Every structure is written in C-alpha cells, then in structure tokens.
Amino acid sequence: MVTVGQRVAERYRLLRPLAAGGMGGVWLAHDEAGDDLVALKKCAVPDGLTRDEQDLFRVWTVREARAFAGVGHPNVVRTLDVLPGDDDPWIVMEYVPSRSLQQVIDESGALPPARVAGIGLAVLDALLAVRRMGLLHLDVKPGNVLIADDGRVMLTDFGPAVTTEGVRALATAGIILGSPKYLAPERLYDGVALPESDLWSLGATLYHAVEGHPPFVRDTTAATLLALTEGPPEPPARAGALVPVIAGLLRIDPEARLGPEAVEEGLRAAIRQPSAGPALPAPAPSTRADPAPEPVASRPAASRGAGRRTVVLAGTLVVLIAALVMILVVTRPGRQPTAGPPPTSAVQVEVAAPAPPPKGFVWHVRPGEFRVALPQSWSAGQSGPFAAAGPHGTPQLSARVVSTPLNPVAMLTGEESTIGLPGYRRIRIVDQPDDVWWQKATVWEFTYQRGGDTMRAMQVVIPDPASRKSIVLDWRTPRTDWARDLTTFDQIAGTFSSLLGE
C-alpha cells in the first residue's frame, strides 16, 4: 500500500496523489537529493493475469520502457529514472503543473474547434517525434494530454508495449493494451499496432474534445469495442472545420486514414477558419488484402459478421489502461522475455571470429581481458586501466579485473563502506537481478555529488567461470541523463565478451 510520506528508493518523499488508474497511481514527490519536485508512477501489473502472463507483462514493460530513452521533445513529458522494486517498478518523471485535457472537458464542456485544432497539432508533433524513434504511444486519449499551466500541450502515459514486437508478444498471450473508447480497430482485428493506430486515437481524442464525449459511447466495454469495429461513429455536430480531419482519422482501414501531412494541413486550416474547413481528398481505395486473424491462445472470439475479420473480445483479456503514466520510460537492461525476438543490440561475440559491431560502433579489445564495442564518437585510453567516455566527457565507462569473490554482494558492500563520495546514496546492491538480460552479474547502483551535479553510477560484476576471475564494469553519468544514456549502456553491454579464459 502506498501512503503519503512514504519514501521511495531512500530519496523520494511522496507528498500527494496526482492521478489514479487501474494500473497504478501517480504521486507528487520531493526528491530529497536534488531538492526538486517530481512525479512518481508505480507500474502495477493489471488484475486478472495468470502468473506466466504477469511475468511476461513485467518483462515487456521493462524492456519497452527502455526504448524511450532517446526521445526528447517539448510536447512529451520527460522520464528521469526508473527505480526497481521487489514487485513493480517506480517511474520518475518531470513534474508538469497542469490539467489533463479530460479535466478541461469535464470542467468546461466541449471546446471550440480552433482550440482543439491547436491541441491536436501539439499532440501530432509529439507522435511524430515518437515515430521517428520507431516507437508508438498506443494510449492517446484526453486523459493523457496535459495542458500545462504555462500553456504547453504535452503527451504523457506511454503504454507498456510501444514496439510492434512488444505488442505482438502480449497479444499472443491474449493481452490487448489500450483504452477501449480510443482503441484503433486493428488492435482488435489482428492484435497488431501501427503508427496509424496512434492517428486513430488522435482522431478519437479530437472528436471527444470538440463534441464533449467520445466517438463510441456504449453501456459496456464489450459493446464499445464491438461498436468501433462496425463502422464510423456518428458525424460530429460541433466540429466545424475539423470534420474532414476527424472523419479522415477514424477510418476503419489504417491504410485509408489521413497521413500526418494531411492531418497537419487540416488542423492548421481549422485554426484559420474554425467554422468551415477544406474538404480533404478521399484516399485511393486500399489494395491491402483483408487478412485472417492470428489465433490468440485458441480462445473464443466474437464475429464482426459474414466476410469480416474476427474480433477478439470474449475470453481474451483486454487490459484497459486508465491512467498509466509511463512516459519515455527507461530502465536498465531487461531479462530476455519468453516471447518475441531478442533485442537487436544483443550481439553474441565469438572469440575466434568476432561478429561485426553494431552500426556506428567499433571494437575495442583488451587482450586476455575482454572485447567490447563502443560508439565511434567515444574516446578510449590505449594504455593503463580501461577507461572510455562520450564526446562531451560523459557517460563514462571503466573496467577492471578482480578475482571472483565467493560473495559478490559482500565484496561490493565492503567497497561501499570505504567509497567516500560526497552525498553518496545507495540505490541497490543485488546479485543476479531480474532486469539484467545480457550476463549473469551482480549490480551496485548509487548516486553522489560531483561539483554541483548529481551523478548516478552502476558497477556490474561479471564472473568468468573459466578463469575464476571477474570483470567489473563501472558506468557513470549525470542523473539527469541516466535514462537516455542507459540505452547506450545496453548496446555496449550487449557486445561484451570476456577473454579472461584465453
């Protein structure tokens, strides 16, 4: 149970709840180390999952969260850190004093088309920034659009599956993630997610904002899901110049929906002419074959009708994300899941014939110690203890060889007692954590002060059974860059190969 005044990770003091939802709550918290206000989200596993489904959900939640490390955009709420826990992780985000678009609608009713168009432009920009990273949002809705006190429009609450691989892995287990009133039809047809799926949800959000209610309103969740697969909603009555945009986004076939350029053009036209807008051209008829649905754990399904695709409703678990605020979430590398392909950065290196490094990386070899690939822009010392750094001096990576301890946790705890770093705070010392997929390892994480900055560090002890020695990797970066830089560490760690046994 989470309570006011509770401390998380020995540094974040919970002040008051900001939002609540079916998958955990969001809290305003005081960062006692940085003396800042932050938003903390506890990422709870949804009710109704089997133990195997819970494990699968946690694995993909952690792995998918890492994908947002590199996204930076003024219309996207930043994620600062992820805090591992015994059960569910805590996500640390920037605190944005704001109201959600849902709150604005609840308080003021339907909004003018021109204002809604301006909000839509900001959300579209955020979605395009995410798309450029090869990612999806998958829960665009009024509750996840923030109207900041300073006027900014910001997208929040990225779902726990944000890549096509993650969506497919969860859908195969019968888990479909999304809010039913804003869920794109293909999510139910095939259990897949596309960039066009986010555009459908944007259209549903615009409809809600300008009409005062969602496009599909039914008495039950099942009825809502079935309604959105059977045809377009009732035409909006108050949308004015937004009518062509909304109609073009809420087309059943994702290939028939308006593209981002046409959406932007229509939104800008609605701002210029709020009462009437241009008739956007209808797309050419789709030539895509109507595929048969992929089976979902051989569970029962409700039919859309003769000649139409099967919609997985009855018997399939539909996880409704009510207020999940997992924005650009990043964490340390996650264990290999039970479904889906391995991460592309996990390059298995053969000692005799090293594979090509990932694109943009070069091999660095310490004979008799290890081989690792580093980004081309990094600098690395050629003599003495191994040390490397990014182009601006951070992140920093060093490595040393030690005799494999009988108890790595005890070894690190002993080193902790003499570390003597200003402002030192332990995050964790743990043997073989569940969220390290690329090696058996012991991990020590901590923060400390350097100059006026808070640094975050991670030491990873990797044993080599053949030599009875271990290599200790030491990773350090400013705490504000931790989430972003962990993606680089993930790539580097995936190429690591011990040469101690040679």
C-alpha positions in Angstrom: 0.0 0.0 0.0 1.3 3.4 -1.0 0.9 6.2 1.6 1.6 10.0 2.0 5.0 10.5 3.5 6.4 7.2 2.2 10.0 7.3 1.0 10.8 5.5 -2.3 14.4 4.5 -3.0 15.5 6.3 0.1 15.2 9.7 -1.6 11.7 10.4 -2.9 9.2 11.5 -0.4 5.6 11.0 -1.6 3.6 14.2 -1.0 0.1 13.7 -2.5 -1.6 11.7 -5.3 -1.8 13.3 -8.7 -3.8 10.7 -10.5 -5.1 7.2 -10.1 -5.8 4.4 -12.5 -6.3 0.7 -13.0 -2.5 0.1 -13.3 -1.2 2.2 -10.5 -1.2 5.8 -9.2 0.8 8.9 -9.9 2.2 10.8 -7.0 3.8 14.2 -6.5 7.1 13.6 -4.7 10.0 15.6 -3.3 13.4 14.5 -4.5 15.4 14.9 -1.3 18.7 14.5 -3.1 18.1 17.0 -5.9 15.6 19.2 -3.9 13.2 19.0 -6.9 9.5 18.1 -7.3 9.0 15.0 -9.5 6.1 12.8 -10.4 6.3 9.1 -9.4 4.3 6.3 -11.0 4.1 2.8 -9.6 3.7 0.5 -12.6 1.3 -2.2 -11.2 0.5 -5.3 -13.1 -3.2 -5.4 -14.2 -5.6 -7.6 -12.4 -6.7 -10.9 -13.9 -3.4 -12.1 -15.3 -2.0 -15.6 -14.7 1.4 -15.9 -13.1 3.0 -16.5 -16.5 1.2 -13.6 -18.0 2.3 -11.4 -15.1 5.9 -12.4 -15.7 5.5 -11.7 -19.5 3.9 -8.3 -18.8 6.7 -7.3 -16.4 9.4 -8.3 -18.8 8.0 -6.4 -21.7 7.1 -3.4 -19.6 10.7 -3.1 -18.5 12.1 -3.8 -22.0 9.7 -1.4 -23.8 10.3 1.3 -21.3 14.0 1.5 -22.3 13.0 2.4 -25.8 12.1 5.9 -24.9 15.5 7.0 -23.6 16.4 8.9 -26.7 13.1 10.8 -27.2 13.3 14.4 -26.3 10.5 16.8 -27.4 8.9 19.9 -25.9 5.4 18.2 -26.3 6.5 15.0 -24.5 6.8 14.7 -20.7 10.4 13.6 -19.8 11.2 10.5 -17.9 14.1 10.9 -15.5 14.7 7.5 -14.0 13.2 4.1 -13.2 13.5 2.6 -9.7 13.5 -1.2 -9.5 11.4 -2.7 -6.7 10.7 -6.1 -5.2 7.5 -6.3 -7.2 6.7 -3.4 -9.5 9.0 -0.6 -10.6 8.6 3.1 -9.9 9.0 5.5 -12.8 10.4 9.0 -12.1 9.1 11.8 -14.4 9.4 15.5 -14.6 6.6 17.2 -12.7 4.5 19.4 -15.0 1.9 21.6 -13.2 -1.1 21.0 -15.4 -4.6 19.7 -16.0 -5.4 16.9 -18.4 -7.5 17.6 -21.5 -10.1 15.3 -19.9 -10.2 17.5 -16.8 -10.6 20.6 -19.0 -13.5 19.0 -20.9 -15.2 17.8 -17.7 -15.0 21.4 -16.3 -15.7 23.4 -19.4 -17.6 21.1 -21.8 -16.9 20.8 -25.5 -14.1 23.1 -26.7 -14.1 25.3 -29.8 -12.7 23.7 -33.0 -9.9 26.1 -33.3 -8.6 25.5 -29.8 -8.9 21.7 -30.3 -7.0 22.0 -33.6 -4.2 23.7 -31.8 -4.1 21.0 -29.2 -4.1 18.4 -32.0 -1.1 20.0 -33.7 0.9 19.7 -30.5 -0.1 16.0 -30.0 0.7 15.3 -33.6 4.2 16.8 -33.2 4.7 14.6 -30.2 3.6 11.5 -32.0 5.8 12.2 -35.0 8.8 12.6 -32.6 8.0 9.2 -31.2 7.5 7.7 -34.6 10.9 8.9 -35.7 12.3 6.7 -33.0 10.4 3.7 -34.4 8.1 3.7 -31.4 4.3 4.1 -30.7 2.3 5.6 -27.9 -0.8 3.3 -28.0 -2.9 5.1 -25.4 -3.6 8.6 -26.9 -6.7 9.9 -25.1 -7.8 13.2 -23.4 -6.6 11.9 -20.0 -3.1 11.5 -21.4 -2.9 15.0 -23.0 -1.7 17.6 -20.4 -2.5 21.3 -20.7 0.4 22.8 -18.6 -0.1 25.9 -16.5 2.3 27.7 -18.8 0.2 26.9 -21.9 2.2 23.9 -23.3 0.4 20.8 -24.5 2.3 17.7 -23.5 1.7 14.0 -24.3 2.1 11.6 -21.4 1.3 8.0 -20.4 3.1 5.8 -22.9 1.8 2.2 -22.7 3.9 -0.8 -21.5 4.1 -2.1 -25.1 5.4 0.5 -27.5 7.0 -1.5 -30.3 5.4 -3.9 -32.7 7.4 -6.8 -31.2 6.1 -5.9 -27.7 2.5 -5.6 -28.8 2.7 -8.9 -30.7 4.2 -10.7 -27.7 1.5 -9.5 -25.4 -1.3 -10.1 -27.9 -0.1 -13.7 -28.4 -0.8 -14.2 -24.7 -4.3 -12.7 -25.2 -3.3 -9.3 -23.7 -4.5 -6.2 -25.6 -3.5 -2.9 -24.2 -5.4 0.3 -24.6 -8.4 2.4 -23.5 -11.5 1.0 -25.3 -13.1 4.3 -26.3 -9.9 5.3 -28.2 -8.6 1.9 -29.3 -7.9 1.5 -33.1 -9.8 -1.3 -34.7 -6.8 -3.2 -36.0 -5.7 -3.6 -32.4 -8.7 -5.9 -32.0 -8.6 -7.4 -35.6 -5.1 -8.7 -35.5 -3.6 -7.8 -32.2 -1.1 -5.5 -34.0 -0.3 -1.9 -33.6 0.8 0.6 -36.3 1.7 4.2 -36.4 -1.8 4.7 -37.9 -3.2 3.2 -34.7 -2.0 6.3 -32.8 -3.6 8.5 -35.5 -6.9 6.8 -35.0 -6.6 7.5 -31.3 -5.8 11.1 -32.1 -8.9 11.4 -34.1 -11.0 9.9 -31.3 -9.4 12.4 -28.9 -10.2 15.4 -31.2 -13.8 14.1 -31.5 -14.1 13.9 -27.7 -12.7 17.4 -27.2 -14.9 19.1 -29.8 -18.1 17.1 -29.1 -17.8 16.7 -25.3 -18.0 12.9 -25.5 -16.0 10.0 -27.1 -17.0 8.9 -30.6 -18.2 5.5 -29.4 -20.2 5.6 -26.2 -21.9 2.3 -25.1 -23.1 0.9 -21.8 -20.4 -1.8 -21.5 -16.8 -2.2 -22.5 -17.6 -5.1 -24.8 -20.3 -3.1 -26.6 -17.9 -0.2 -27.1 -15.2 -2.5 -28.5 -17.7 -4.1 -30.9 -19.1 -0.7 -32.0 -15.8 0.7 -33.0 -15.2 -2.3 -35.4 -18.6 -1.9 -37.2 -18.2 1.4 -38.9 -17.6 5.1 -38.3 -19.2 7.0 -35.4 -22.0 9.5 -35.6 -20.7 12.5 -37.5 -19.6 15.3 -35.1 -22.1 18.2 -34.8 -19.8 20.9 -33.4 -16.5 20.2 -35.2 -16.8 22.8 -37.9 -13.6 22.8 -40.0 -12.3 19.8 -38.0 -14.9 17.4 -39.6 -12.7 16.3 -42.5 -9.8 15.7 -40.2 -11.7 13.7 -37.7 -13.5 11.7 -40.4 -10.2 11.0 -42.2 -8.6 9.7 -39.0 -11.5 7.5 -37.9 -11.4 5.3 -41.0 -11.5 1.5 -40.2 -8.8 0.6 -42.7 -5.5 2.0 -41.3 -4.1 2.5 -44.9 -7.1 4.7 -45.7 -6.5 7.1 -42.8 -5.1 10.5 -43.4 -1.4 10.8 -43.2 0.5 13.2 -40.9 0.9 15.8 -43.6 -2.7 15.9 -44.5 -3.7 16.0 -40.8 -1.4 18.9 -40.1 -2.8 20.8 -43.1 -6.3 20.2 -41.9 -5.6 21.2 -38.4 -3.9 24.5 -39.5 -6.9 25.2 -41.7 -9.2 24.7 -38.8 -7.2 27.2 -36.8 -7.5 29.7 -39.6 -11.2 29.0 -40.4 -12.7 27.5 -37.3 -16.3 27.3 -38.7 -15.5 25.8 -42.1 -12.6 24.0 -43.5 -11.4 22.4 -46.7 -12.7 19.1 -47.8 -9.7 16.9 -47.6 -9.4 14.5 -50.5 -10.5 10.9 -50.0 -7.7 8.4 -50.2 -7.4 5.9 -53.0 -9.1 2.6 -52.3 -6.9 0.3 -50.3 -5.4 -2.6 -52.1 -4.5 -4.4 -48.9 -5.8 -7.9 -48.6 -8.2 -8.4 -45.7 -6.1 -10.9 -43.6 -7.4 -13.6 -41.4 -6.8 -13.0 -37.7 -3.9 -14.5 -35.9 -5.1 -17.1 -33.3 -4.9 -15.8 -29.8 -4.2 -18.7 -27.5 -7.2 -20.6 -29.1 -9.6 -18.6 -27.1 -13.3 -17.9 -28.1 -14.0 -14.8 -30.2 -17.0 -12.7 -31.3 -17.5 -12.3 -35.0 -17.9 -9.0 -36.7 -20.2 -10.6 -39.3 -20.0 -12.6 -42.5 -16.9 -12.0 -44.5 -15.3 -9.8 -41.8 -12.3 -10.4 -39.6 -12.7 -12.0 -36.2 -12.5 -9.6 -33.3 -11.1 -11.0 -30.2 -13.5 -9.9 -27.4 -15.0 -12.7 -25.3 -12.4 -14.8 -23.5 -9.5 -12.5 -24.5 -8.1 -10.3 -21.7 -8.5 -6.7 -22.7 -6.3 -4.7 -20.3 -7.7 -1.2 -20.0 -5.1 1.4 -19.3 -6.9 4.1 -17.3 -4.1 6.4 -16.1 -0.8 4.8 -16.7 1.9 7.5 -16.8 4.8 5.6 -18.1 6.3 8.4 -20.2 9.5 7.8 -22.2 10.3 5.2 -19.5 13.8 3.9 -19.4 15.4 1.3 -17.2 18.4 -0.9 -17.1 18.5 -3.9 -19.5 15.6 -6.3 -19.1 15.9 -10.1 -19.0 15.2 -11.9 -22.2 11.4 -12.4 -22.4 9.6 -15.6 -23.0 8.0 -14.4 -26.2 9.3 -12.2 -29.0 12.7 -11.7 -30.6 15.9 -10.9 -28.7 17.0 -7.2 -28.7 18.9 -6.3 -31.9 21.7 -4.8 -29.9 22.4 -8.1 -28.1 25.3 -9.2 -30.4 26.8 -12.5 -29.4 30.5 -12.3 -30.0 32.6 -15.4 -30.8 36.1 -15.2 -29.6 37.8 -16.7 -32.7 35.8 -14.7 -35.2 34.2 -11.6 -33.8 30.9 -10.5 -35.5 30.6 -7.1 -37.0 29.9 -4.5 -34.3 26.5 -2.7 -34.3 26.2 0.1 -36.8 28.1 3.2 -35.6 30.3 1.2 -33.1 33.9 -0.1 -33.2 35.5 -2.9 -31.4 37.9 -2.3 -28.5 40.0 -5.3 -27.4 42.0 -5.7 -24.2 44.0 -8.9 -24.9 43.5 -11.5 -22.2 40.7 -9.4 -20.6 37.7 -8.6 -22.8 36.3 -7.3 -26.1 33.6 -4.6 -26.3 32.1 -2.3 -28.9 31.9 1.4 -28.2 30.3 4.2 -30.2 32.6 5.7 -32.8 32.3 9.1 -31.2 33.7 7.9 -28.0 37.3 8.2 -26.8 39.1 5.3 -25.1 42.6 5.1 -23.5 45.0 2.8 -25.1 47.1 2.0 -22.1 46.7 1.6 -18.4 43.3 0.7 -16.8 40.5 0.7 -19.4 38.5 3.9 -19.4 36.3 5.4 -22.1 33.9 8.4 -22.3 31.4 10.0 -24.6 32.3 13.0 -26.8 31.4 15.5 -24.0 33.1 13.6 -21.2 30.0 11.6 -20.2 28.9 8.9 -20.0 32.0 7.3 -18.5 32.8 3.6 -18.7 35.8 1.9 -17.0 36.6 -1.7 -16.3 38.9 -3.7 -14.0 39.7 -7.4 -13.4 39.3 -8.9 -9.9 39.4 -12.4 -8.5 35.9 -13.8 -8.5 34.6 -13.3 -4.9 32.8 -16.0 -3.1 30.1 -13.4 -2.3 30.0 -10.5 -4.8 27.3 -8.7 -2.8 29.6 -8.8 0.3 32.6 -7.5 -1.8 30.6 -4.6 -3.1 29.2 -3.8 0.3 32.7 -3.7 1.6 33.8 -1.3 -1.2 30.7 0.8 -0.4 31.9 1.3 3.2 35.1 3.0 2.0 33.8 4.8 -1.1 33.8 8.2 0.5 31.9 10.0 -2.3 30.2 13.3 -1.4 26.5 12.9 -1.0 26.6 9.1 -1.5 23.2 7.3 -1.6 22.8 3.6 -2.3 20.1 2.6 -4.8 20.7 -1.1 -4.6 23.2 -3.9 -4.3 21.7 -7.1 -5.7 23.0 -10.5 -7.0 21.7 -11.6 -10.5 18.8 -9.1 -10.7 15.9 -10.0 -12.9 16.4 -6.9 -15.1 19.8 -7.8 -16.4 19.4 -9.9 -19.6 22.9 -9.9 -21.1 25.0 -11.6 -18.4 24.9 -13.2 -15.0 26.0 -10.3 -12.9 25.9 -8.6 -9.5 24.9 -4.9 -9.7 25.6 -2.0 -7.4 23.9 1.3 -8.1 24.2 4.6 -6.3 24.2 8.4 -6.7 26.7 11.0 -5.4 27.6 14.7 -5.8 30.3 15.9 -8.2 30.7 19.7 -8.3 27.1 21.0 -8.5 25.8 17.9 -10.3 24.2 14.7 -9.0 25.9 11.7 -10.7 24.5 8.2 -11.0 26.7 5.2 -11.2 26.4 1.5 -11.7 29.0 -1.2 -11.1 28.4 -4.6 -12.7 30.4 -7.6 -11.6 30.6 -10.2 -14.4 32.2 -13.6 -13.5 34.2 -15.7 -15.9 34.0 -19.3 -14.6 36.8 -20.5 -16.9 39.4 -18.2 -15.3 37.9 -17.8 -11.8 38.2 -14.0 -12.4 35.6 -11.3 -12.8 35.4 -8.1 -14.8 33.8 -5.1 -13.1 32.2 -2.5 -15.4 31.7 0.9 -13.9 29.2 3.2 -15.7 28.7 6.9 -14.6 26.7 9.8 -16.0 24.8 12.8 -14.7 21.5 11.7 -13.1 19.5 13.9 -15.5 21.0 11.9 -18.4 20.6 8.5 -16.8 17.5 7.4 -18.7 18.8 8.5 -22.0 22.3 7.1 -21.6 21.1 3.6 -20.4 20.2 2.8 -24.0 23.9 3.3 -24.9 25.0 1.1 -22.0 22.5 -1.5 -23.2 24.1 -1.5 -26.6 27.7 -1.6 -25.2 26.9 -4.4 -22.7 25.2 -6.5 -25.4 28.6 -6.7 -27.2 30.7 -7.5 -24.2 32.7 -10.7 -24.3 35.2 -12.0 -21.7 38.7 -13.1 -23.0 40.0 -14.0 -19.5 39.9 -17.7 -20.2 42.2 -17.4 -23.3 
